Amino acid sequence: MTEDYFIGVHARELERLRDQHAAWRSETQALWARAGFTTGHRLADLGSGPGFAALDLAATVGAGGSVTGVDKASPYLQFLEAEARRRGVNNVHVLEADLTRAEPGAGIFDGAFCRFFLAFLIDDLDGVLGRIHRSLKPGGIVAAMEYLTLESATCSPPIRGFDAHTRAWIAYYRRNGGDATVGRILPAKLERAGFEVTSVECVGGTARPGEPWWNWWGRLMADFGETLVADGLMPRTDLQALRDDWTRISTAAHAFIYTPVLVQVVATKR
Ligand SMILES: C[S@@+](CC[C@H](N)C(=O)[O-])C[C@H]1O[C@@H](n2cnc3c(N)ncnc32)[C@H](O)[C@@H]1O
């Protein structure tokens, strides 16, 4: 296996990515529609992980098109290949590559998609955008769905530990060379890399207990709380209080959260 990404490469994270895809699926498909991804296209899913989006994209482009899942984590790519076989999907390919170093191709793709990916590559963002640019055909399209901010995350009623948990995630990204505000710099960086930005939209918002975005944010607390404590980013007392309060309000009909905001950018290769 190539070098891990700091969130982790293991079975539980794979299942979290499956749920995360389901939670953001309709917004993701709306982005693909704005990008004009369609039948016959040859697309790349960059930082595809286990490829739940890639498998949906494969249906969008149909048998005459193809999708290449590109990731540096071989276990995720093995899962994607096996899952494609299991579903009888023949137009999904995989490419194991570290996109901070390797080119995903030269002028071969009609479009490239990435989601929850560029926040990990801040130190080499210009280089990665240059590689994406070179991988596209003239007029090729990139569609990116990335964090704009985590600071929008809030909870009603206010509960103990919620803000500390959000602050810990922001710090966790920074400590590992990432940045959860990548969406703020992305459009300008895309222009500088030789793209014309044609569309910018934000997604995220209100979620009530039991709804997909509520479960998505709660799952992060459950799966990563201990890591945030162990890394000294969040006091254990805050995590315990958060878990108690989150469980309590998860049955309150009036409770809601506002999620982190993601930005969706579509840009065309000039
Ligand atoms: C949070 S996951 C998102 C997966 C997928 N895009 C999704 O939305 O479900 C981030 C993925 O980026 C991959 N990744 C991180 N840094 C990478 C790099 N330098 N080159 C290739 N893949 C990378 C990780 O291995 C991981 O699978």
Ligand as a Chemical Component Dictionary entry (heavy atoms), coordinates in Angstrom:
data_LIG
# 
_chem_comp.id                   LIG 
_chem_comp.type                 NON-POLYMER 
_chem_comp.pdbx_formal_charge   0 
_chem_comp.three_letter_code    LIG 
# 
loop_
_chem_comp_atom.comp_id 
_chem_comp_atom.atom_id 
_chem_comp_atom.alt_atom_id 
_chem_comp_atom.type_symbol 
_chem_comp_atom.charge 
_chem_comp_atom.model_Cartn_x 
_chem_comp_atom.model_Cartn_y 
_chem_comp_atom.model_Cartn_z 
_chem_comp_atom.pdbx_ordinal 
LIG C1  C1  C 0  -11.896 11.735 2.047  1  
LIG S1  S1  S 1  -11.422 10.575 0.811  2  
LIG C2  C2  C 0  -12.624 11.011 -0.457 3  
LIG C3  C3  C 0  -12.905 9.898  -1.400 4  
LIG C4  C4  C 0  -13.884 10.243 -2.529 5  
LIG N1  N1  N 0  -13.414 11.357 -3.330 6  
LIG C5  C5  C 0  -15.251 10.533 -2.014 7  
LIG O1  O1  O 0  -15.712 11.674 -2.117 8  
LIG O2  O2  O -1 -15.891 9.605  -1.499 9  
LIG C6  C6  C 0  -9.910  11.262 0.151  10 
LIG C7  C7  C 0  -9.188  10.317 -0.798 11 
LIG O3  O3  O 0  -8.089  11.036 -1.361 12 
LIG C8  C8  C 0  -6.994  10.128 -1.494 13 
LIG N2  N2  N 0  -5.752  10.897 -1.569 14 
LIG C9  C9  C 0  -5.246  11.737 -0.622 15 
LIG N3  N3  N 0  -4.085  12.272 -1.046 16 
LIG C10 C10 C 0  -3.860  11.760 -2.294 17 
LIG C11 C11 C 0  -2.828  11.934 -3.264 18 
LIG N4  N4  N 0  -1.784  12.717 -3.008 19 
LIG N5  N5  N 0  -2.914  11.277 -4.444 20 
LIG C12 C12 C 0  -3.961  10.451 -4.692 21 
LIG N6  N6  N 0  -4.967  10.253 -3.817 22 
LIG C13 C13 C 0  -4.928  10.882 -2.632 23 
LIG C14 C14 C 0  -7.093  9.266  -0.261 24 
LIG O4  O4  O 0  -6.380  8.046  -0.409 25 
LIG C15 C15 C 0  -8.603  9.083  -0.131 26 
LIG O5  O5  O 0  -9.023  7.924  -0.788 27 
# 
loop_
_chem_comp_bond.comp_id 
_chem_comp_bond.atom_id_1 
_chem_comp_bond.atom_id_2 
_chem_comp_bond.value_order 
_chem_comp_bond.pdbx_ordinal 
LIG C1  S1  SING 1  
LIG S1  C2  SING 2  
LIG S1  C6  SING 3  
LIG C2  C3  SING 4  
LIG C3  C4  SING 5  
LIG C4  N1  SING 6  
LIG C4  C5  SING 7  
LIG C5  O1  DOUB 8  
LIG C5  O2  SING 9  
LIG C6  C7  SING 10 
LIG C7  O3  SING 11 
LIG C7  C15 SING 12 
LIG O3  C8  SING 13 
LIG C8  N2  SING 14 
LIG C8  C14 SING 15 
LIG N2  C9  SING 16 
LIG N2  C13 SING 17 
LIG C9  N3  DOUB 18 
LIG N3  C10 SING 19 
LIG C10 C11 SING 20 
LIG C10 C13 DOUB 21 
LIG C11 N4  SING 22 
LIG C11 N5  DOUB 23 
LIG N5  C12 SING 24 
LIG C12 N6  DOUB 25 
LIG N6  C13 SING 26 
LIG C14 O4  SING 27 
LIG C14 C15 SING 28 
LIG C15 O5  SING 29 
# 
